[in-house]
Amino acid sequence: MKHFVRHIILFLMIATVTSCYDEFMKQEIIGEGKASISATLDFKPMSSALSRTRAAGDALKDISSLHVLLYDKDKNLIEKWKIDGYTVSDENRNDSDAENGNSAETSTKRATFKLPEEIGFGKYYMYAVANIPDLLTNSAYSEAIKTVDGLKGIPLTWDSENVAKNGQMIGFFTKSSAPALSADDESLIVNEKSVKLHAWLRRAASKVTVAFDGSNLKEGVFIYIQSVQIKDIPSQCYLGKDNNVGREGYTLDMPGSGPDMSDGETITYHEGDMAEDFEYGEGCADHRVTVGSPHFGSHDETAPALYFYENMQGAGVTMPDKRQDADNNGILDFPGLPNKPEDPNKEWNYRLKDAVPYGTYIEVHAHYISNNSERLGNGHIIYRFMLGQNETNDYNAKRNCHYKLTLKFKNFANEADWHIEYEEPEPGVMTPEPYYISYLYNHSMMYPIKVNTGGRKIEYIKAEILENNWAPYNASSDIYYTGAPNGVAAPWNGFLSLHKTTETVLYENRIGSNEQYYNKVPKRGEREYKDFVLPGGITSKEFTTENSEPDDKYRVEKHPTEANTYNIYIPMYTRAKQMISTTGYTGNNPYVAYQRKARVKITTKLEGLDKIFENEVPIYQVRRVVNPKGIYRSLKNNKSFHVVLKRLPGEDQQMFKTFQSEGPWKAYVVKETNGKGITLSVTDPNTTELKDDPEYGKAIYGKTGSVIDFNVNFEQSSDNPSENRYAIIRVEYHNYTCQHLIFVRQGDKPDDLVTNGVKWYAMNMKTTSELASNPLDEGSLFKFGNWSHPIDALSNKNPREPWINITPGDFKIYPEDGFTNAATGDKMVWTDIIHSNTTDGFGNPQMANARVATGADFWELRKYSYIEQGYGVLYGDDATETADDIVEVYGYNYEHNKSGRGMRGCFAYNSETGKNLFFPIGASGYGHRKQSYPATWGDPETINGVLRYAAGRTKLYPSPVERPLFYDLYKRPGGIYWLNAEIPQNYFTPTDGVSLGWDINYFSFDFNFISKGNLIRSDGSDACFVRCVVDP
């Protein structure tokens, strides 16, 4: 064999089998001579199969070694080469390159090299083998490679420690002009001086990716994907012939029973501990499937995949049907469970692995929760699917395939083509968890309990609060004071009640203590339910319990489709806004970044059954939602506003994030005055829908797991177009158990909140004769009675942005060059600003009919039950969407009036008319500058004129055991507004002295008088905001 150049290019491609075979060569005359041959070896792309791990999806794409073996016409070995000098490149692929016409890879490897020897004319069988580095040196292969059959029959052993080592491949050479597919005749005829050869290499292994689609789930259904595993994979595989484990003539290692085969890798989606009492919820949202967030997982080439050796178990009409309901009669063909293969009372008919014992299958572990009243459920669920080339009767898990399995959930997590293992006890009690209640005070939700009585009667159900926290859940010790009694030791300080909340504020002189009030009949932490009889064919009825309010009812419903099953809905409530104001405890969650948690034990007793069912359920008070809380438009501005509810992921985080609703949600206009032109519209038709609502006309409905996202539109209305327009938008989310209110106002004319009461200006005062530019503009800070030296809003900024990770040392006088006089533009220092004698009153501004609001005016906003308060961010004329960065969310000022910034503050609103009035607390969050003073209580203030809300604290409260929410009051946000004149102690309500200001605590929700002693010091006056009114 003389000078003979063999130029071989290998393409690494993987493909599944094809249903037809192309003839590569026709009869040819060989003749005599020497051939100069260049050859191309292509690695065939994986075919995409079943289009319905830890290892990456490209784990088997590389070449680590390459050998070429040459056999004569009788298939006996005549030459072999180890190829070292090959060059690897990437080659783009398309569907025509794959064996079944569906390529699963966009590119594969190409290797080029030269053979070291020539080949004479003749008929040969020539093979390339990749990724068996010791093929020619290992004595275990020396006998096998002597023949083609022996080569193809080389046993490969699965390496479970390193998946990349399972990338063995084989392919045969043909003339490059022939189609690059499998052929019955693998022979090669060399009869030309220059012949190009071509080979496609196919892996012995295949891979599986699993994706999930919840588009057809019911509302309120959650599937938390825990893991995906490939089960019963062959431990060995033939290099080049069908690997039919357990079939006749199979010679490789295998167990005596199919279910004893080895299991492959697992892709784990939930990291960390999964104890029996593990709580699923929003913390697992990144690996769950809902109808509103329906897609999880990917079939991308690099997506995590599970690998396995080929396993050929047969196909066709003689094989069992994989489907759960093969005859489409609506009844599962084999509905049994592994632990109940036979039951004389039921037709379980369990069929292990579809009666294909040596087949390979995929197993998905998940946790199933349904809060949907049609079918409440909560438990572990398993899905299984036998691999093959179709979804019915093919069990051939062929080599060189990328199996793309999509688990398409339907209704209550069913999937007709997958086998499901899920069981509910009978009799038994099912309680969905976790469950959520509003962050707002004095709100309620109905908690569902599913009872399968097994034909018995319910004797009683008892609810007991075991833990009821005032503190944030899952927060670090630097976020709150940990020395106060927790929710087990002192549940009376917590947010949850099992009986209706009837008060907005609890006063110490009326209730004694929170503990006394909580344990007084009806006990807030206990309730027993004894009536469950539905007479005369009634399927639903409401009942109350002993010592409860007449409208504090629970509901019993007979399940429409499940025998002996009842859904019982028991009410739970958030508590009063203030539970003795001096303690700071509140039924409203003060934390924007943390939930609060309670644990409730549900005890159920059935008549005639000794067993008592006990279920312990977590109830979470959701994070306080403040972004957005309000929308303002001037009368002629009809720009829409894009609402997306957002929350902070941590106390000192800078960016607000969207969040998913834990269940369906809806938004609608609940109250309006002159506001019929204020409407809502859909932004994402895939997850939301505008529908008729029987009570509110129109409502936006959002799907489970979707973000809360809609538009607020300002359409022209014929009703009093020159008058203010108001609306309250209510958002019900987390399966409608939580509420958020958004206050809308168009127009800034002075208006009353209480019918025929004083008319409040919509803006703070900037100077004695000028209002702030709009309701978001904080205006100026004034020392008492001094209209001549207003401290401009641009001077009332924090020393740095963003204002997070705050320490006592961060507070300082700023700006350092002095304050700007909002009236004159001149610079001034704190000590040059005087104040008036408080006995003379503040004095009225130089605006016709305007006066500074009095204590009676402010008290009007508190004393009526229908005047309530909400706290959060207001967006104005220039804003068209919810902002993310806290600098933008909180930082509005008249210099940034075109950039869509918001402002924090308090909304006083009329719950009957929808009218609202906004009190900003300032871009800094501190609507208050302080005169320095020595301490008679609390901490001394040493920084004269410092911008700080807290009147008595400049550092951490040293030991606030009885008032832990005041622990870090020194840095908490709020604002103070001057009264026009002093109010005697206890004049309207119990106070700690003569009052001279109105206190708005943004954190603890206090909306009340503040004493003169906290605002006027021996050396001077503090500076506060001023709001004016017009008498009716």
N, C-alpha and C positions, 0 to 999 in steps of 0.2 A: 504494500500500500504506500503509494508515493504521495508527493505533495498534495494535500487535500485540506482545504480550509472549511471548517465547520463553524458557522456563525449562528449561534442559537440565542433566541430571545425568549425569555420566560415571562408570561403574564400570570400574575397571581390572581385568580378569579375563583369565585365560589358560586355554584348554581345548584338548583334542584334538578330532578330528573325531567326528561321531556317525554311527551306522549308519543312521539314519533322519532324514527331514526333516519338519518340521512346517509346515503351511500357515499363513502369517501372516495373509493377507487373502483374503476372498472378493470376488466382483464387487460394486462399490459405485457408487452414483450420485454424481457430483461436485457438480453444481449450480453456483451462482454466489455470490460473497461473499468476505469477508475473514475470516481465522481468527486468533484469539488462541491461540497454541500454547505450552505449556510442554513441555520435552523432557528426558528422562533418558538420559544416556549412561553405560552401565556398562562397566567394564573387566573382561572375562571372566577368571575364575580359570584358572590352568593346570590342565589335566586331568592326572590321574595316569595315566601310560602305562607299560606293561611292568613291572608290579609283580612281578616275580620279582626344579686350577683355582686356579685362584688366585682367581677371582671368588667373592664371597659369593652365597648362594642367593637373595638378594633384590636382585640387581644391576639387574634390569629391572622394578622395581615402581613407578617414579616417572614423573611427567608433567613434561616440560620445556617443551613447547609444544603448542598445540592449534589446529587449523583446522577449519572446517566448509565443505563445498562442496555447492552445490545444482545439480542437473541436471534438465532438462525430461524429458518423457516419451520423447523420442528419445535421451536420455542425453547431451545436449549441455549444457555448462556455462552457467548463467545468473547465478549469484551465488557469491561466495566471501567468507569472513570469517576474519580472524585473531582469535582469542578471547584477550583479555588478562585480563579481570576475572573469572576463574573461582576458585572456592573449592574446596580439596581436603580431603577427609576420608577416613576408613577405614570400610569396610563389611564386616561379617562375611559369610562365604560358607559354603555347604553343597554337597553333591554335586549337587543339582538345578540349581545354577548352572553346572556344567561341562557341556561338550558331550557327553562320554561318560558322564556320571553319576558321575564319580569326581573330585572336586575335589582338587587338590594344594595349594591355598592356603586358609588359614583366613580371610584378609581380603584385600581389594584396595582400591585407591584409588577415591574418588568425587569427581567435579568438578561443580560447579554454576555456571551462567553464564546471561547473557541475550544473545540475538542483537540486533544493532543495528537490524535492519529487520524489516518485516512480510512475510508471505507470503500471497498470494492463494490461493483454492481452486484445486485442480488436482491433477494426477498428477505426482509428482516422483521423483527418485532423490537422496537426501541422504546424504552421507558425512561422517564425522568422521575426521581424521587427527591422530595424536599423535606428537610427538618427531621431526618434520622441521621445524626452526625456519625454514628459508628456503624453504618450499614455495611461497609466493606471490611471493617476491622473486628467486629464482634462475632465470635465463633457461633453464637446462637443464630446468626443469619446466614452463615456461609453455605449451609446445605440448602436453605430455602431459596436463595437467589439463583440457584442453578437452573431453575425452570421458571417460566412465566407464571404457572399456577402456584408454584412455591412462593414467588415474589408477592403475588397478590394475597396469598394466604398468611403472610407474616402477621403474627399477633401484636397488636399495639395495646399497651396497658395505660389506663387513664391515670394521669398525675393530678391528684386533687390539691396538691400544695402549690403548683405553678401551672395555671391554665395555659399559658403561652407555650408550654412544652407539649401540648396536645395538638399542635398544628401540622401533623404529618400529612403529606400529600403525595399523590401519584398521578401520572398522566402519560399518554402514549403519543409518539410522533406520527404525523401525517404530512403529506405535501401541503405546503402553506396555501395552495390554491383551493384546497378542499375546505368545506365548512368545518368550523371548529366545535363540533358537537360529538357526543358519544356515537360509536358505530359498532355494528356487529363484528365487522372485520377490522382488527387493530393492526393488520400487517402493513408494512412499508416497503415499497419497491423503489430501489435506487437504480436508475438506468440512464442517467444523463450526467454530463460532466459538471453541470452546475444546477444543483437542485436545492431549493429552500425547504427546510423542514419546519414543522409547526407542532407544538404540543400545548395542550391545556391541562393544567394541574388542578385536581379537586381535593379538597380537604376530606379527611375521614370524619371530621367533627362538623357539627352544626351549632347554631345558636338560636336562642329564644329571647325575644323582648316582649314584655307584657305592658300594655297600656290599659287605661280604665276610662270609661265613658258613662257619665251619670245623667245624660241629657233627658232620659225618660224616667228618672226617679220622681217619686212623689215629694211634695213639699214636706219639710220637717224630717227628712231622712238623711242620715249621715253614715258614710262608710269610711272608717279610718283604716287605711291600708297599713298593715303591720309588716308583712313580709311576703315574698314570692320565692318559691323553691322549686327546682326541678328534681323529681323523685324517680327512683328505680331506673337509673341509667346503667348501661353496660359498663362493666369494669374493663372489658377488652373489646377489641374491634379488629377485623381483618383490614389489612392495608388497602386492598384493591378489589374486594368482592363483597357482595351483600352480607351485612352483619345481622343475621336472623337469629337472635338470641332465643334459645330454648326450642328452636324448630329442629326437625329431623336433619341429622348430619352436622349439626353445629358442634365444633370441636374445641371452642375456647372456654375459659373459666366462666362458670355461672352458678348461682345458688340452686338448691333443690326446689325452692319456691320463689315465684316471681316477686312477691312482696318483700323478700329478703334481699333484693338487689340493693346496690349502694345508692345512697341519695347524693345528689349533686349540690352545687353551691346554693346559697340563699342570698337574696337581695333584701336587706333589712331597711325599711323606711323609717321606722321609729327607733331613734337612738336613745339609749339609756334604759333605766330600770322599768320593767313592766309588771309590777307586783299586782296581786289580785285586786287590790283596791285602787289601782291606777285610774286617774280621772282624765277622761278625754274631753276635748273642748277646743277653744280657740288656739291653745298652744300647740295643737296638732294640725292646724289648718293647712300646713304645707304638704301634708300627705293624706288628705281626705278628699272624698268625692261627694258633691251635692249637685242638685239640679241647677243651682245658680253659679257654681264653679265646677263644671262637670268633667273637665279633662285633667288627667294626671298620668304621668308616664309618657314615654316616647319610643318611637321605632327608628329614631335616627341611628346612623351607622355607629356613632360613638356613645350611644346610650348604654347604661349598664345592662349587661346581658348574661344569660345562663348558657353554658356550653355543655355538650354531651356528644358521645360517639353515636354513630348511626345505629338504629334499632328497627329492623324490618320485621313487622308482625303480621303483615297481610292486609288486604283490602278487597272490597267488592261486596256483592250481595250476600255472601256466606258469612260475613263478619257482623258482629253486633252493632246496633245503632247507638251512637254516643249520646244522642239527645235525651233530655229528661222526659220529653213527651213526643216520642217519635211518630205516634199515630195522630197527633194533633187533636186529641179528644178532650183536652183541658185537664187531664188527670196525669199526674206523674207516673211513669211506668214503673220506676223502682225507687220509691220515696223513702226507703228505710235508712237507718243510721248504723254505723259500724258497731255501736254498743247494743243495738237492738235488731239483729238480723232476722229474728223470728219472734213473733208475738201472736199467741192464739187469738187475741181479741182484735188484732189489726192486721191488715195486709201490708206488712212492711216490705217484704220482697227485696231485701238489700242485695245488690249485685256489685261485688268487689271489682274495681277497675274495669267495669264494663265487660267482665268475663274474658279479658285479655291479660292473663296473669303476668306475662313478661313485658308488657307495654310500658312505655315511659310517659309520665304525666307531669303536669304543672299543678302546684298546690298554692293557693293564695290564702293567707290568714288575715283576717280583718276583724274590726269591732263594729258592730251594727247598733245604731241608735235610731229609733223612730219616735219623734214627739208628735207625730200625726195621730189625731184621735181615731182615724179609721183603723189603725193597727199600731198601737203602742208597742215598743220593743226595745230591748237593751241586752246585748250579749255578744259572745264570741261567735264568729261565723267563718266557715271554711268553704272555699270554692276549688273544684278540681276539674281538670280537662286533660283527656288523653291526646297525646300528640299524634299527628299524621298529616296527610296531604289534603284532608278536607274536614268538615265538621260533623260528618255523619258516620261513614263506615270505612275510613282509611286509617290504618294504624301503622303505616310505614313512616317512621321518623327518619327520613333519608339524610344522607351525608350532604355536606356542601349547601345547606339551606339556612336561610334566615327566616325563622318562624315568627310571624308577627301576630301575636294573640292580643285581641282587644276584648276585655271583659265589659260587656255592655249591660249595665244594670237597668232593671225595669221596675217601675212602681215601688215596691217595698224590698228592693235589693235583689230581685230575682234575675236570673239569666238562664234562658231556656237551654242553651248549649253547654252549660257548666253544671256539674253536680254540686249541690249545696248541703252543708252539714250545719244545721241550726235547730235548736230545740228549746221550747218553753215548757216549764214544769206545769203539771196539772194534778191537783190544784196548785196554785202559785200566785205570787204577787210580783208585778213588774213595775218598777219605778224608773222613769227616764232620768238620766243624769249626764252631765251637770244641767242645772236649770238656772235661769237668770231672772232677776227682778230689777226694776228701774233704779237708776242712780238718784232719781228725784225723791224728795220726801213725800210721805202720805200718798204713795201709789201702791197698786196691788197687782197681783197676777194669780191665776188659777193653776195649781199644780196637779197634774194628772196622775192617777194611780190605776193600774190595770189589775183587776182581780179575777182570776179564773177560779171559781168556787168549787169546781168538780161536782156541782149539783147541790152543794150545801148553801146555807144562808150565812151572810156576814153578820157576826155577832157585834163586833165593834172595830173601828179604826181609831188609833190614837197617834197624835203627832206631838213630839217633844223636841224643843230646841236644845241641842246638846252643846253647841258652840255658837256664839253670836258676837262677832268681832266689831269693834270700833276702828281697829287698825287696818292698814293696807295689807292685802294678801301678797305674799311672795316678795315683799320689799326688804331691802337690807336695813341693818340697824341704824344707818346714817340718815334714813328717810323719816323715821318716827321714833318716839320715845318708847323704849322697850321695857321700862321699869314699871309701867302701869299694869294692873290686872288684865289678863287676856280674856278672850271670849268664852273660855270655859269657866274661869273663876268669877267673872262678872258679866254674865250675858245681858244684864239690864242696861249696859252701856252700848250694846250693839244695835245694828240697823234694822233687824227683822222682828216682826210680830206675827203671831198666828191669829190675832184678833184685830178688828178694824181700828185704824188710827183715827181718833176723833178730834185731836188738838193739833194746832200748828206749832205752838210754843208751850212747853211745860214750865210752870213757874214753881220755884222752890217753896214759896209760902203757901202754895195750894196742894202740892203733892208730897212734900216732905223731902224725899230723895228718889233718885232714879230706881234704886232697888225696891223701895216700898211701892212705887207705882207699878213696876214691872210684875211684882208678885201679888199685887192686889187683884181680887176677882173683877173681871175675868183675867186669869193669869196669861200674860202676853206670850209666855213660852210653852204653854200647854193647851191642848184642845182635844176633846174626844167626840167622835162622830158615831151615832148609834142608830140613825134612821136610814134604811136602805130599801125598804119595800116600795115597789112600783105597782100600785093596784090597777085593776081594770084595764090591762093592756097598755097602760102608759109606759112609754119608753124613756122618759126623762122627767126628773122632778127635783126641785130645790128644797133644801131643809136648812134649818138653823140649829144652833146648839145652845145649851143652857148658859144664861147670863151674857149672851152675845147681843150685839145690836140687831134690830129687826132686819136690816138689809145686809147683814154680814152672813151670807149664805154659802153653803156648799152644794154641789150638784151631783146627782147619781144618774148615769145613763146606761141602759142595756145595750151591749154591743150588737150591732145589726147583723153580723155574719158569724161571729164566734160563739158557740154554745157555752152557756154557763159563765159568761164573761161580762164584767161590768167595768165601766170607766167611772171613777169617782174623782171629782175635781174639788180640791180644798183650797180656800183662799189664803194667800200670804201677803203681808203688807210691809212697806217701809214705814219707819216711825216718824215722829214729829221733826220739823225742821230744826228746832232747838230743844234739847232735853236739859233744861236749866242752863241759861246762857253762860253763866260763869264757869261751867264745866267744859263747854265747847263741844260736848257730844251732840251728834246730829244724825238724823235719819237720812240726810242727803249725803251722798258720797262726796267728800271734799277733794278727793284725789283724781287728777286728770290722767294719771299714768297707771293707777292700780285699782284692781277690784277689791271688794271686801267679801269675806266668806263667812257663811254660817253652815252648820251641820244640823240636819233634822232627822230624827229617828221616826220612821213610820212603822207602827206595830199593828198587825192585822190578825184578828181572831175569827176563825170560821166555826160555826156551831158543829158539835159532834166530832171535832178534830182536836187532838191534844196539841199538835204542833202549832206553835205561834210563829208567824212570819214577821221577821224584822228586817227592814231595809233602811240603811243609812244613806241619806242623799245630801250632796253639797248644793247649797243655794248661793249663787254669786250675785252680789250687787255690782252691776257693771260700772266701768269707769265713767266718771263724770265727762259728759260731752259738752264742750264749750265752743267748738269750731265747726260750723258757724252757729251762732245763737240768734242773730238778728240781721235784717237787711233794711237799709234805708235808701230811699229814692226821693229826690226833690220832685215837685209836682209835674214838671215837664220832662222828666227823665224816665223813659219807659224801657230802658235796657234790661234784658233778662239777667238773672243771676243763676249760675251753675252751682247747685248745692252738691257737695260730696262730704258726708260726715267723716271727720278725721279725729284722731286722738294721738296723744304723745305716748311713745313706747316706753319712756322712762322719765323719772322726775326731772333730770337735768339734760334731757335730750333737746336738740335744737329743731328737729324736723317732725312735724305732724305726719302721720301715716293713715292711709285708708284702712278700713277693717271690714270684714265680712259679717253679715247678719247671721247669727246662729239660728236660722229658721227663716221663714218668709217674713217680709216686711211690707209696710204700706205707708204712704204719706198723703195727707189731705188737708184742706183748709177747714179747721174746726170752728173758728169764730171769725167774724169780719164786721167792720163798720164802714160803710161806703166803699167796700172793697171787693165788689163782685168782679172787677176787672183783674184781680190778682189771682192767677191760675197756675196750675202745675202742668208740666209736660215731660214726656219720656226723652231720655238721652241715649239709652242703649236698649233697642228693641229685643235684643237677645236675652236680656235678663229682667226687663221691666215692661209693664203694660199699663196703659191708662184704661180703666174700666169704670163702669157705673157702680156707684156705691149707694145702697138703699138709704143710708143716713146722711151722707155728706155730698151726694150728687156725683162727684168724680173723685177718683183716688188713683194714685200710682201704686201698683202692686209689684214688688220685687221678689225674686226667687231666693230660696234657701241658699246661703253661701255666697250671695252676690254682695257687692258694695252698695251702699245707700247713696243713690246718685239720681238726681232729677233737676229740672229747670224750674225756676220761679219766674213767671212772666207778668209784665205790667201792661195790661191792655187798657185802652181808653174806655172809660165808663161814662155813661150819660147821667149817672146819679151824682149830683153835686161835684162836677169836675174841678172846681176851684177849692174844695175842702180836702182836708187830710183824709187819706185812706189807710185803713188798718186791717191786718189779718193775723191770725195765729195759725201756723202750720204745725200739725201734729205728725210726728213720725213714730210709728209703732214698729219695733224691730225685735230680733231674737225671738222669733215665733210669736210675735205680737205681745210679749210679756213686758217689754221695756218701752218707755216713751221718751221722746225728746221734742221740745217745743222750739219753734223758730218764730221770732216776732218780726213782723213786717210793718213798716210805716212808709207812707209816701206823703210828703208835705211836712213843713215845719212850723205851721201856725200854732200859737199857744192854744192848748186844748185841755179840757177837764178829763180826769181819769174817773173820778166819782161824779156821777150825773149831778149837774147844777153846783158842783164844787168849784174850787179855784181853778183857773186855767194856768197850766204850767208851760213856761217857755221850753222849747225843745233843746235849747243850747245853754251851756254855761256862760257866765260873763267873762269877757276878755278885758274890758275896761268899764268905767262907770257909765259909758254911753254906747258901748259896742258889745254885741253878742259874739260868741265864738262863731266860726264860719259855718259850722253844721253840727249835727248832734254827735258826731264822732270826735270833734275837736274838743279837747279838754278845757280850753280856755286858760285863764290865769289863776295863780294862787295868790290869795290876799291875806295880809294880816288883818285882824279884826278891825272893821270900821274904816280901813284905809283904802279908799278908792284911788288914791293918787299914785300908788306904787305897786301896780299889779306885776307879779313876776311872770314873764312871758312863758308860754308853753315850751318854746325851744330851749329855754334855760332849765326846764324841769326834766332832765334826762339822766339816766344812770351813767356812771363813769366809763362803762365799756359795753360793747355788744358782742355776742349775745349775753344777756344777764342770766347766766346759769352757773352752777357750782359755786354758790355764793357763801362767803364767810363773813364774820363780823368786820374783818379788816377791809372789806371791799367798799364799805360805806365811807364817803368822804365828801367834802364840799366840792361841787362841780356845777357849772364851769368854774375853773380856777380864777378866771379874770373877772368874775362878778356876774350878776344876773342882769338880764335885759328888762327894762321897764316897757311893758307892752303898750303903754299909752304914748311914751315919748321916744322910745328907742335908746334912751340913755342907759349907761351901765350904773349899777348900784350894788352895794354890799348889804348883807343881812342886817348888820347893826345900825345902818342908817334908816332902815324902814321902821317907822313907828306904828303904834296901834291906838285905837280909841278906847275910851273907858267903856266897859261892857254895860254899865248901867244906862248909857245913852243909846244903846242899840247900835246896830251896824250902819243904819242909814240907807236910804233908798238911792237907786241909780238915777242917772240923768236920762231916763227914758219914760215917756208918757205912760201913766197908769201902772208902771211896773214897781214891784217892791220885792225885797229879799224874802224868801220863804221863811215862815215862822215854824215854831215847834208844832203848832196846831195843823199847819199845812202838811208837814211831813207825817204827823201822826195819822192823818187821813189816809195815807198810803199803807198804813199798817193795821189800823183798827178794824177794817171791814174784811170779812172772810173772803169776799170775792176779789179783793185786791191782793195779788200775790207777787212774788219776786222770782226772777230767773237771772242767772249769772252766766256771762259768756262773752263772746266776741261779736261785735256789730261791724258790718261792712257797709260802705257808703256808695255815693254816686259813681266813683271812679272804679269800683270793684265789680268784676263780672264772674268771679269764681273764687272758691275757697282756697286760701293760701296755705303754704306748707311750713315755711321758715318762721320761727317765732318772732324774728325781727320784723317780718312783714305782717304776721298775724296780729301782733300786739302793738305795733309801733306807729300808728297813724299820728301825723301832725300836719299842720297846714302847709308845711314845706314839702311834705310827701302826700299831696292830695291828688296825684294822677297815677299812682302806682299800685292801687288796689289793696292798700293796707287796711288792717282792722284795728279795733280798739276794744279792750276789755272794760267791762262795767256791769252794772246791775240794771235789769229791766223791771220796772214796776208795771204791772199790767192788770187790766180788768178782765177776769176770766169769763165774764158774761158778754162783754161787747167786743173784746179783742183789741181795745185801745192799749197803747203801751207808751212808756216814757223811759228814756235811757239816761242813766247817770254814769258817765265815764269815770274811770279811776286813774287815767293818765297813761301815756305811752310807757312810762317807767314802771307802771304798776303801783306807784306810790303817790296817791293824791293828797300829799300832806308834807309840809316842811316843819321841822321842829326847832323850837327855842331850846337851848341847852339848859340843864338844871341839875342840881344835886338830887339824889334819890331819897324820897321818903318811903317809897315802896318800889319794887322792881329794880331796874338798873338806872344809873345816872346817864344822862345824855351829855356827852362831852363835846360833840361836834355841833357847833352853833349854826343852825340853819340847814341841817342835813335833810336830804330827801328820804323820808322813811314813813311808812304807814303806821307801824306799831307805836303806840303812845308811851308804853312803859317798859319795853324790852329792846335791848341793843345787842344781845347775845342769846345763846341757848338758855332757856328756862332751866335752872339747875335741877329741880326735882319735882316735875309737875305730875305727881302720882294721881291726883284727883282731876287734873285737867290736861291730859297728855297732848291734845290737839294744839295747845298753846306752846308746845316745846320749842318750836322754831318760829314763833310769831314774829321775831325781829326781822325776818326776811320775807314774810308772807305779804301778798298784795292786798290792797284795799284803798279806800278813799274817804275823806271827811269833808262834809259840807257845813258851812256856817249856818246857824239860825240867826234870824234878825234880832232876837233878844233872848235874854236868859229865861229858862223855864224852871220853876221851883222843883225841888226834889219830890219825886213820887207824884208829880202833878197828873200825868196821863197814865203812867205805869211805874212800877218800882224801879228806881234808879239809885246810883251810888252818890248822888249829890245834885247840885244845881247843874242843869244841862245848858250847853251853848252850841252844840254841834250835832250833826247827824252822821252816824257811823255806818259805813258800808264795808263789811268784812267779806272780801271775795273768796276767802278760804273757808271760813266757818259759817258763812251766810247770815251773819248778824246784820240786821237792818233796824237800827235803834238809836236812841239818844246816846250821846257821849258827854261826859261831865265837863264842866268848865275847868276843873282842876287839871284835866288832861290836855288842855289847850292853851290856857293862860298861865304863864309862870311868873315868878317874882321879877324876872328880868325881861319879860316881854311876851309877845304873842306868837303862837304858831301861825302858819299860813295854810289856808284851806280853800276849797272851791266855793263858788257862790252860784246859786240857782235862784231865779226870780219867778214870780207868778203875777197873774193879773186877776183881780177880784171879778166874780161873775157880774 
